[in-house]
Amino acid sequence: MSDSVTVLFFASLADQLNCRSLSFKVASPTTVQALRDQLLREREESWQALKSGQLRCAVNQQIVKLDHTVRPGDEVAFFPPVTGG
């Protein structure tokens, strides 16, 4: 098993980050919050959009909270809140 997770970004967040997906090495186990913090530390100023308190996240296509455990091999997705009309 790989020691990486696949990280996906959707909608306006992907546009702001200029990134749709990446493979990211993680310590096992970790949390969505720790993964997000690690991405912020490594990507610095250009990824500040990840700081938004409005972001939603999913692990393996299930909506989760930031304290959800992430393990190598998981798929983690970040996306802005969905609005409709």
Residue, then its C-alpha position, 0 to 999 in steps of 0.5 A: m500500500s502507498d503512503s500517499v493519499t489522493v487529494l482532489f479540489f473542486a469548483s472555484l477552489a480548484d481554480q483558485l489553487n490552479c490545481r485539480s488533484l495531487s498525490f500527497k505523502v501522509a503520516s499514518p494515520t492523520t486527520v483531514q485538518a492535519l493534511r490541510d495544515q500540511l498542504l498550507r505549510e508546504r504551499e504557503e501563500s499561493w494556497q491560502a484558499l484552503k484556510s476558508g472556514q466554509l470549505r467542505c471535505a470528503v474522504n472516500q466520497q463521504i462528507v466528513k468533518l476536519d477531525h476525520t481520520v485519513r489513511p494512506g490510500d484514501e481519497v480526500a476532496f476539498f470543495p466550496p459549499v454548494t449553492g443552488g437556486 
